[in-house]
Amino acid sequence: MFVHSLGDNPIVRAKPIAEALMAMGHEVQILGLLINADDVYRPYRGMFNYVTMRSSDSIWDVYRMARKLSRLADGDIVYACKPLVSSFFPALVYTDYGREKPIILDVEDDDVMYQRPSSMNDWFPMLFRGWRKAFNYKFNIPLDRYVSRCSGVTVSSEKLRRHYGGKIMLTGPAQVKKTCDIGSCEQVLLKRRFGLPSDKYVLLFAGTARLHKGFDIIAQGALDPRFSDHFHLALAGDPEQALFKDMKRQLGADCSLLGLFDSDNVFEVIGASDIVPVIQKHCVYTESQIPAKLLEAFACGRPVIGSRIGDLPHLILDGPHRPRGWILEKRSAADFVELLLAIIRSDGRLLASRGLAGISFYKDNCSTMAIQRVLQSFKILSGSTIS
């Protein structure tokens, strides 16, 4: 598996794919560049015997190091995670562009097409703006022609499937230890363990605080005087983030900075929460995204508040196990708080029932077994064509 930028979070999607492949009996080697980084993404260090090389984000550096990385690969089948020069390009080099060994391409985000110039007037500045940056549109779009050389394609969303083809594969966490119900004694103990109040509903934001992830709406909503009467904001991630520190400064005791957790312990943090907001900002990039924390929340039995964008309404509301949360129809802090208040004023069992629906959805669609079903649909991974 060639994974883009191992110093950052693309390994989050690659990990459950790797674990599903190993459960199918394959041996897995993970290779990737550490782009402007010194080590593998902290929550995932030590989980695999990674093969890494350091690189800057200059196109010349990435091309050179990607070629070197391709010479360290040793496998019968290649899985390229993201259609980028850091991952798809070394996969193409190693396999002689799909002629010597089969390639499967995984597309998690709209990393390339969202940058496409919308008019001729946009082409000229695009050619010269950030012209040395390896992940600029002009350096990655040429790889698009080689998607047809792949033996299979997996994608995370319907929009990505419309461009790349292939099969949708949702990648939830590979294994979740025993979950606890909302309002249970076990959850109260978890809240105490993390210093969270047991007499309020805990909202969890985990990861890097970026505006397109909805942190602006959550932050503004948390400053509403009605919020602190019933809710507590828990922030899991680097506590030195400026937005985290500012939120703590403004909310005081109504906000907890939980710090960093590895990929196993974070599920206990989710278990200590009651609601997980996933309020994506509406833009071309987020239309293709399936946030990992949404599927992690489902796996832990926690309902989600999501925005009406891309596949999120389908994942939260549709299917046999539904609903698994709520859709925030208008992306505003005032509407967010009104929705929160409406939720807790309704049936007291609503949070728990929608959380349980999330667990059922996870087992059927995002678990290791569900990922295996998608992978086994490719003949090259079923074992029948491997010499």
C-alpha positions as CSV (number, residue, x, y, z in Angstrom):
1,M,0.0,0.0,0.0
2,F,1.4,3.4,-1.0
3,V,-0.2,5.9,1.4
4,H,-0.1,9.7,0.8
5,S,1.7,11.8,3.4
6,L,2.2,9.3,6.3
7,G,3.0,12.2,8.6
8,D,-0.6,13.3,8.3
9,N,-4.0,11.7,8.6
10,P,-4.5,9.7,5.2
11,I,-3.4,6.6,7.2
12,V,-6.8,6.9,9.0
13,R,-8.5,5.4,6.0
14,A,-5.7,3.2,4.9
15,K,-5.5,1.4,8.3
16,P,-8.9,-0.4,8.2
17,I,-8.3,-1.3,4.6
18,A,-4.9,-2.8,5.6
19,E,-6.5,-4.7,8.5
20,A,-9.3,-6.1,6.3
21,L,-6.6,-7.3,3.8
22,M,-4.7,-9.0,6.6
23,A,-8.0,-10.6,7.8
24,M,-8.3,-12.0,4.3
25,G,-4.9,-13.6,4.6
26,H,-2.8,-11.1,2.7
27,E,0.5,-9.7,4.0
28,V,0.6,-5.9,3.9
29,Q,3.5,-3.5,3.5
30,I,2.8,0.2,3.9
31,L,5.0,2.7,2.2
32,G,4.7,6.5,2.2
33,L,6.5,9.8,2.1
34,L,6.8,11.9,5.3
35,I,6.0,15.2,3.6
36,N,7.4,18.1,5.8
37,A,7.2,15.7,8.7
38,D,9.7,13.7,10.8
39,D,7.5,10.7,11.8
40,V,4.3,8.9,11.1
41,Y,1.0,10.5,12.2
42,R,1.2,10.3,16.0
43,P,-2.0,8.3,16.8
44,Y,-0.9,5.6,14.3
45,R,2.8,5.2,15.1
46,G,3.9,1.7,15.8
47,M,0.9,0.0,14.3
48,F,2.7,-1.2,11.2
49,N,6.3,-1.6,10.0
50,Y,6.2,1.5,7.8
51,V,8.6,2.1,5.0
52,T,9.1,5.9,4.9
53,M,11.2,8.6,3.2
54,R,11.2,12.2,4.1
55,S,10.3,14.8,1.5
56,S,9.4,18.4,1.1
57,D,6.2,19.4,-0.7
58,S,8.2,20.5,-3.8
59,I,7.1,18.7,-6.9
60,W,10.8,17.9,-7.8
61,D,11.4,16.4,-4.3
62,V,8.2,14.4,-4.3
63,Y,8.8,13.0,-7.8
64,R,12.4,12.0,-6.9
65,M,11.6,10.5,-3.5
66,A,8.5,8.7,-4.9
67,R,10.7,6.9,-7.4
68,K,13.1,5.9,-4.7
69,L,10.2,4.7,-2.5
70,S,8.8,2.6,-5.4
71,R,12.1,0.6,-5.4
72,L,11.5,-0.4,-1.8
73,A,8.2,-2.0,-2.5
74,D,7.9,-5.8,-2.4
75,G,4.5,-7.1,-3.2
76,D,2.2,-8.9,-5.7
77,I,-0.6,-6.4,-5.7
78,V,-0.4,-2.6,-5.2
79,Y,-3.0,-0.5,-3.4
80,A,-2.5,3.2,-4.1
81,C,-4.3,5.4,-1.5
82,K,-5.2,8.7,-3.2
83,P,-4.6,9.6,-6.9
84,L,-1.6,11.8,-6.2
85,V,2.0,12.0,-7.2
86,S,3.0,10.8,-3.7
87,S,1.0,7.6,-3.8
88,F,-0.4,6.8,-7.2
89,F,2.8,7.7,-9.1
90,P,5.1,5.4,-7.1
91,A,2.5,2.7,-7.6
92,L,2.5,3.2,-11.3
93,V,6.4,3.2,-11.4
94,Y,6.6,0.0,-9.3
95,T,4.1,-1.9,-11.5
96,D,5.3,-0.5,-14.8
97,Y,2.0,1.4,-15.1
98,G,-0.1,-1.6,-14.4
99,R,1.6,-3.9,-16.9
100,E,3.7,-6.0,-14.5
101,K,1.6,-6.0,-11.4
102,P,-2.1,-5.1,-10.7
103,I,-3.0,-1.8,-9.1
104,I,-6.1,-0.9,-7.0
105,L,-6.7,2.8,-6.5
106,D,-8.5,4.2,-3.5
107,V,-9.9,7.7,-3.6
108,E,-10.9,9.1,-0.3
109,D,-11.2,12.9,-1.0
110,D,-11.5,15.2,-4.0
111,D,-7.9,16.1,-3.8
112,V,-7.5,16.8,-7.5
113,M,-10.7,17.7,-9.3
114,Y,-11.8,20.4,-6.8
115,Q,-8.8,22.5,-8.0
116,R,-9.9,22.3,-11.6
117,P,-10.1,25.8,-13.2
118,S,-13.7,26.8,-13.9
119,S,-12.9,29.0,-16.8
120,M,-10.1,29.9,-19.2
121,N,-9.4,33.0,-17.1
122,D,-8.5,30.7,-14.2
123,W,-5.9,28.7,-16.1
124,F,-3.1,31.3,-16.3
125,P,-3.0,32.1,-12.5
126,M,-3.3,28.3,-11.8
127,L,-0.2,27.6,-13.8
128,F,1.9,30.0,-11.9
129,R,0.4,30.1,-8.4
130,G,2.3,27.7,-6.1
131,W,3.9,26.3,-9.2
132,R,6.4,24.2,-7.3
133,K,3.8,22.6,-4.9
134,A,3.5,18.9,-5.6
135,F,-0.2,18.7,-5.0
136,N,-1.2,21.5,-7.3
137,Y,-3.9,20.4,-9.9
138,K,-1.5,20.6,-12.9
139,F,0.9,18.0,-11.5
140,N,-1.8,15.5,-10.5
141,I,-4.4,15.7,-13.3
142,P,-2.0,13.9,-15.7
143,L,-2.3,10.8,-13.5
144,D,-6.0,10.7,-14.2
145,R,-5.4,9.0,-17.6
146,Y,-3.9,6.0,-15.8
147,V,-7.0,5.2,-13.7
148,S,-8.1,3.0,-16.5
149,R,-5.0,0.8,-16.0
150,C,-6.2,-0.1,-12.5
151,S,-7.6,-3.5,-11.8
152,G,-10.1,-1.9,-9.4
153,V,-11.1,1.4,-7.8
154,T,-12.6,2.0,-4.4
155,V,-14.0,5.4,-3.4
156,S,-15.6,6.9,-0.3
157,S,-18.6,8.8,-1.8
158,E,-21.1,8.9,-4.6
159,K,-19.5,12.1,-6.1
160,L,-16.1,10.4,-6.3
161,R,-17.6,7.4,-7.9
162,R,-19.2,9.5,-10.7
163,H,-15.7,10.7,-11.7
164,Y,-13.4,7.7,-10.9
165,G,-15.9,4.8,-11.2
166,G,-15.4,1.8,-8.9
167,K,-17.1,0.8,-5.8
168,I,-18.1,2.8,-2.7
169,M,-16.3,1.5,0.4
170,L,-16.9,3.0,3.8
171,T,-14.0,2.5,6.3
172,G,-15.0,2.6,9.9
173,P,-12.6,1.6,12.7
174,A,-11.5,-2.0,12.4
175,Q,-12.4,-3.0,15.9
176,V,-14.2,-1.2,18.7
177,K,-14.0,-2.5,22.2
178,K,-17.2,-3.0,24.1
179,T,-19.3,0.2,23.7
180,C,-21.4,1.7,26.5
181,D,-24.9,3.0,26.2
182,I,-25.7,6.7,26.6
183,G,-26.7,7.3,30.2
184,S,-25.4,4.0,31.5
185,C,-23.3,3.6,34.6
186,E,-20.3,2.7,32.4
187,Q,-20.6,6.0,30.5
188,V,-20.8,7.9,33.8
189,L,-17.5,6.3,34.8
190,L,-16.0,7.2,31.5
191,K,-17.1,10.8,31.9
192,R,-15.5,11.0,35.4
193,R,-12.3,9.4,34.1
194,F,-12.0,12.2,31.5
195,G,-13.1,14.9,33.9
196,L,-16.4,15.5,32.1
197,P,-19.6,16.4,33.9
198,S,-22.2,13.6,34.2
199,D,-25.1,16.0,34.6
200,K,-24.7,17.6,31.2
201,Y,-24.8,16.3,27.6
202,V,-21.3,16.2,26.2
203,L,-20.6,17.3,22.6
204,L,-17.3,16.0,21.2
205,F,-15.1,17.6,18.6
206,A,-12.1,15.5,17.8
207,G,-9.1,16.2,15.5
208,T,-7.8,19.5,14.0
209,A,-10.0,22.5,14.4
210,R,-10.7,23.7,10.9
211,L,-13.6,25.8,9.7
212,H,-14.7,23.5,6.9
213,K,-15.2,20.8,9.6
214,G,-17.8,23.0,11.3
215,F,-15.7,24.2,14.2
216,D,-16.9,27.7,13.6
217,I,-20.6,26.7,14.1
218,I,-19.8,24.6,17.2
219,A,-17.7,27.4,18.7
220,Q,-20.4,30.1,18.1
221,G,-23.1,27.8,19.4
222,A,-21.2,27.0,22.5
223,L,-21.1,30.7,23.4
224,D,-24.9,30.9,23.4
225,P,-26.0,31.3,27.0
226,R,-28.5,28.4,26.6
227,F,-25.7,26.0,25.7
228,S,-24.0,26.0,29.1
229,D,-27.3,25.2,30.9
230,H,-27.5,21.8,29.3
231,F,-24.3,21.0,27.4
232,H,-20.5,20.7,27.8
233,L,-18.0,20.9,24.9
234,A,-15.2,18.4,24.9
235,L,-12.2,19.0,22.5
236,A,-10.0,16.0,21.7
237,G,-6.8,16.8,19.8
238,D,-3.7,18.9,20.1
239,P,-4.5,21.2,23.0
240,E,-2.1,23.8,21.7
241,Q,-4.3,24.5,18.7
242,A,-5.1,28.2,18.7
243,L,-8.8,27.6,18.2
244,F,-8.9,25.1,21.0
245,K,-7.1,27.5,23.4
246,D,-9.4,30.3,22.4
247,M,-12.5,28.2,23.0
248,K,-11.2,27.1,26.5
249,R,-10.5,30.7,27.3
250,Q,-14.0,31.8,26.4
251,L,-15.9,28.9,27.9
252,G,-13.8,28.2,31.0
253,A,-15.3,25.2,32.9
254,D,-17.9,24.6,30.2
255,C,-15.1,23.3,27.9
256,S,-12.6,20.5,28.4
257,L,-9.3,20.1,26.5
258,L,-8.8,16.3,26.5
259,G,-5.5,16.3,24.6
260,L,-4.2,13.8,22.1
261,F,-5.2,10.1,22.0
262,D,-4.1,7.1,20.0
263,S,-6.5,5.5,17.6
264,D,-7.6,2.9,20.2
265,N,-8.2,5.2,23.2
266,V,-10.2,7.7,21.2
267,F,-13.1,5.3,21.2
268,E,-13.3,5.6,25.0
269,V,-13.4,9.4,24.5
270,I,-16.3,9.0,22.1
271,G,-18.0,6.7,24.6
272,A,-17.8,9.4,27.2
273,S,-19.7,11.8,24.8
274,D,-23.4,12.0,24.0
275,I,-23.5,13.7,20.6
276,V,-20.9,14.1,17.8
277,P,-21.4,17.2,15.5
278,V,-20.1,16.8,12.0
279,I,-21.2,20.1,10.5
280,Q,-19.3,20.2,7.2
281,K,-19.1,23.5,5.4
282,H,-20.7,23.4,2.0
283,C,-18.0,23.6,-0.7
284,V,-16.7,21.6,-3.7
285,Y,-14.2,19.7,-1.5
286,T,-16.5,18.7,1.3
287,E,-19.2,17.4,-1.2
288,S,-17.0,14.3,-1.6
289,Q,-16.0,13.8,2.0
290,I,-17.1,11.2,4.5
291,P,-15.6,12.4,7.7
292,A,-13.9,9.5,9.7
293,K,-15.3,10.8,12.9
294,L,-18.9,10.3,11.6
295,L,-18.2,6.5,11.1
296,E,-16.3,6.3,14.4
297,A,-19.3,7.8,16.2
298,F,-21.6,5.2,14.6
299,A,-19.2,2.4,15.6
300,C,-19.4,3.7,19.2
301,G,-23.1,4.1,19.3
302,R,-23.2,7.9,19.3
303,P,-25.7,9.9,17.2
304,V,-24.4,12.6,14.9
305,I,-25.5,16.0,13.9
306,G,-24.5,16.5,10.3
307,S,-25.0,19.1,7.6
308,R,-26.9,18.6,4.4
309,I,-24.0,18.1,2.0
310,G,-22.8,15.2,-0.1
311,D,-23.6,11.7,1.2
312,L,-24.1,12.8,4.8
313,P,-28.0,12.9,4.7
314,H,-28.0,9.4,3.2
315,L,-25.6,8.1,5.8
316,I,-27.4,9.7,8.8
317,L,-31.0,9.2,7.7
318,D,-31.5,6.5,5.1
319,G,-31.4,2.7,5.1
320,P,-32.8,0.0,7.3
321,H,-31.2,1.2,10.5
322,R,-32.4,4.8,10.7
323,P,-32.1,7.5,11.7
324,R,-28.6,7.7,13.2
325,G,-28.7,11.3,14.1
326,W,-30.0,14.6,12.8
327,I,-29.4,16.9,9.8
328,L,-28.8,20.6,10.5
329,E,-30.8,22.1,7.7
330,K,-29.4,25.7,8.1
331,R,-25.8,25.9,8.9
332,S,-25.9,28.6,11.6
333,A,-25.0,28.7,15.3
334,A,-28.5,29.7,16.3
335,D,-30.1,26.8,14.4
336,F,-27.5,24.5,15.8
337,V,-28.4,25.4,19.4
338,E,-32.1,25.2,18.6
339,L,-31.7,21.7,17.3
340,L,-29.7,20.7,20.4
341,L,-32.5,22.0,22.7
342,A,-35.2,20.3,20.6
343,I,-33.3,17.0,20.9
344,I,-33.1,17.0,24.7
345,R,-36.7,18.2,25.0
346,S,-37.9,15.2,23.1
347,D,-38.1,11.6,24.2
348,G,-35.3,10.9,26.6
349,R,-34.5,7.6,24.9
350,L,-33.9,9.3,21.6
351,L,-30.2,9.7,21.9
352,A,-29.7,6.1,22.9
353,S,-31.9,4.7,20.2
354,R,-30.3,6.6,17.4
355,G,-26.9,5.7,18.8
356,L,-27.8,2.0,18.6
357,A,-29.0,2.5,15.1
358,G,-25.5,3.8,14.3
359,I,-23.9,0.6,15.6
360,S,-26.1,-1.5,13.3
361,F,-25.2,0.7,10.3
362,Y,-21.5,0.4,11.2
363,K,-21.6,-3.4,11.4
364,D,-23.4,-3.7,8.1
365,N,-21.5,-1.1,6.1
366,C,-18.3,0.1,7.7
367,S,-16.8,-2.8,9.8
368,T,-13.9,-5.0,8.8
369,M,-16.3,-7.6,7.5
370,A,-18.1,-5.0,5.4
371,I,-14.8,-3.8,4.0
372,Q,-13.8,-7.4,3.2
373,R,-17.0,-7.9,1.2
374,V,-16.0,-5.0,-1.1
375,L,-12.4,-6.1,-1.4
376,Q,-13.4,-9.7,-2.1
377,S,-15.5,-8.5,-5.0
378,F,-12.3,-7.8,-6.9
379,K,-11.0,-11.0,-8.4
380,I,-7.4,-10.0,-8.0
381,L,-7.9,-9.8,-4.2
382,S,-9.9,-13.0,-3.9
383,G,-6.7,-15.1,-4.5
384,S,-7.9,-16.8,-7.6
385,T,-5.4,-15.0,-9.9
386,I,-2.4,-14.7,-7.7
387,S,0.4,-17.1,-8.9
